[in-house]
Amino acid sequence: MTSDAHPTDRFGVISDIHGNLEALQAVLATLEIAGVGDIVCCGDVVGYGASPNECVALLRTREIPTVLGNHDAAVLGSEEIESFNEMARDAVLWTRDVLTPENLAWLAALPMTIERHGAFFVHASPCSPSEWNYVLTYVDAREAFNWFAQPLCFLGHSHQPFFIALANGELYHIRQEEAPLDPLTRMLVNVGSVGQPRDRDPRAACVVVDSQARLIQLLRVDYDIAAAQARIHRVGRHRGLAERLAHGC
């Protein structure tokens, strides 16, 4: 993507960083090259990865608006972890122990939703955001459209990117890695995961919205997976948390 538009013509959306500093740094560098003037994060800054303090500190320093994710809430103790798998529970408990008071306070102050750039941002489904429901089917998507008024809604949670459009009462899935912005079309956009993709592509994911070109584009970003895995091994976390990074699942 070229970077000839004014920075305010473009904004980026990221989600599900999950304590993966190497992936976050690579994505932020890519968005800077793309001429992005603002970035919004759809939550789950922590959990799984070995660098929760570094990731929170980077978002704090950059003053990136961020919504609360379910792993963030679990670390704060406001979300039950019985339904989490063993690796996820282990990561939550470890993250609780290592996060600084300042970073915990930052997480605790995160809102459930954000309205910015004429768009709606949430971690899970916009239908009852605090219930952490997934948007996985057309039925889920149609219900989700009833819960935001803006043309665009950005979310994460499933770690699987998609563009679902609603036009003339009909839903359709845009299968390319970019989608046109049409004033007569509303769109639900899952921006994928920075730190732990689960669509069989291990590269970090993010989205760029270009209001001048009237286009939303999904970007995939290479990062140093081996370094992220080494961090997980050094702090003694579950080996599966490191291994899955290489496979995008």
N, C-alpha and C positions, 0 to 999 in steps of 0.2 A: 504494500500500500504506500502511495506517495504521501508526502506531508506538506503539500503546497497550500492547503486551506488554513485559514486563521485558526489558532488553537481552540477558540470558543465554538467553532463549527463542529468540533468532534468531542465526544466524551466516551470514556471507556467504562466497562462494567466487568467486575471480577467477582468470584465467589469461591467458597469452600477451599480456602488456603490450607487449612488443617496443619498449621505449624511447619510448613515446608518452605523454609527461607530461600533455598536455592531456586525453587520454582517461582516464588513471589518476586525475587529480584529480577529474574529473567523476564517475567511478564511486565513489570513496571518499566524496565528498560525498553522493551518492545513498544509499549504504549507511548513512551516519550518520543521514540523515533517516528511513530505514526502521527505525531502532532496532536496528541490528545490534550485537551485543556483542563479536563476534570475527570475524576474517577470515582465511581460509587462501588461499594462492596456489599454483596448480598449475603454476608454472614458466614459462620463457621470459620472463624479466623484460627481457632485452635482445635486440638484433638488429633490423634494419630501421629503427627510429625514431632520431631525432636526440638523444634525451635519456636515454641509458643511465645516466649518473651520477645524474641527478636522480631517476629512477625507483627505482634501487637505494637511494638515500639515503632516499627516502620510505618504502619498505618497512622499511628498517633503523630509521628513527626511530619508526615505528608498531609495530615489533616484530611484523610479520606473518609467521607461519610460512609457509615457502615451500619447495617441492621443486625439484629441478634439472630444467631443460628442455634439449632438445637444442641450442638456440641458445646457452644459457648454457654448456653443456659445450663447444661449438665455440669460443666466445670464450676459454675457459680452455685450449684446445688439446688437450683430452681426447677430442674427437670430430672425426673427419675431415670435411672440408668439400668433398671432390671431388664428392659427390652433390648439393650445394646448387646452385641456379641462380645465375646471374651476380650478380643483385641481392643475394641472400642472402650469397654469398661476400664481396662487396664490403662489405656491412654488418658481417659478422663481423670482417674484417680491420681496418676502421676502428674498430670498438668496442674491439678489443684495444688499439689505440693510445691511445684517449682515456680508458678507464676508470682511475680512481685505484687505487693499490695496495690501499687499504682496501676499495674496492668489489669488486675482484677477489678479495680474501681472503674476503669475505662470500659471493660466488658459489661459491668453492671449497669452502666448508663446508656447502653445501646438501645435504640428504639426497635420496635417490631417491624415498622414500615417507614419508608422515606418517600416523599414526593419531591422530585427534582427534574429539571429539564422537561417539564411537562409529562413525565413518566412516573410510574409507580414501581417501587422496589421492595421486595420481600424475600425472605429466605425460602419458605416452602409455599404451599398454595395460598393465594390471597384470601381464600375462604377460611376463616378462623385461623390466622397465621400461627397462633400459639399452640395449636394442636399438631403442627408439623406434618400435615398431610402432604403426600406426594402428588405431583401431576404426571401421571404415567399413561393415561388413556385419553381418548377423545371425550369420554364422559367426564373425566376429571377436568379437562381443558374447558369444556363448555360451561361447567359450573364455575370455574375460576373466572371466566369473563364477566360473570354477574357481580363480581366483588371488587372491581376497580372501574373507574370512570374514564381513565386516561387512554389515549391511543395505544400506549405501550406499557407492558408489565414485564419486569425482569426478575428472575428468580434463579435459585440454584437447587441445593438439597439432594437431588438424585445423582449428581455428578455426570449427567448425560445431556449434552447440549441439544436444543431443538428450536425451530421456529414454527409456531402454530398460528395461523392467521384466521381471522373471522371477517368475512365480507358477505354482505347481502344475506346474513343469517346462516351462512355455510362455513364450516370449518375445513381447513386444508393444511397439510403438512408441507412446508417448503424444505425440500431435501438437499438443496445446495447449501454451501457454507456462507451464503449471503442472501439477503432478502431486501427487496425494494420497500421504501417507505411510501405508502400510498395514503392520502388523506381520507379515503373511503374504506380503509382496512385497518382494523385493530390487530394487535399482535401480542402473543404470549411468548417470551423468549427465555429459555433456560440457557444460561451462559456457560454451563459446564463447570469444571473444577480446575482451579490453579494447582492445588497441591496433591490431589489424588483422583485423576480421571478414571472413569469406569466404563468407557465406551470402546475399550480395546485399543486405544491410542494413548500411549504413555506421555505424550507431550502435554504441557500445561495449556489450558484453554482460557480465553477471554473474548470479549466482544467490543467492537468499536462501532459507535453510531455516528454517522456523518450526515449532519442536517443539510449541508450544502449539496452533497451528491445524492441525498435522499436514499441512503443505503445503510443497512446494518450488516456487519461482517463478523463472522466467527474467525478468530485467529488461533492457530496452534503454535506453541512456542517450545523449542528445544531448551532443555536445561540440564544441569549436571546431576543426573539421577544418582550416579555412584556416590557423589558427595552427600546427597540427602540420605541415602541408605547408610553411609558410614556414620553419620550423626546418630541415626536411630540405634545402630549397633553399639556406639560408644556409651549411650545413656542406658543401655540394657533393656530396651523395649522389645516387644514380641517380634521375632524374626519375620513373621508374615507381613508386618507393617512396612518393612523394607522391601521384601521380595515383590510385593504387588505393584510397587511403583514402576518396575521395569515392564510390566505387562498391561498397565492401564485397565486394571479390573479390581 
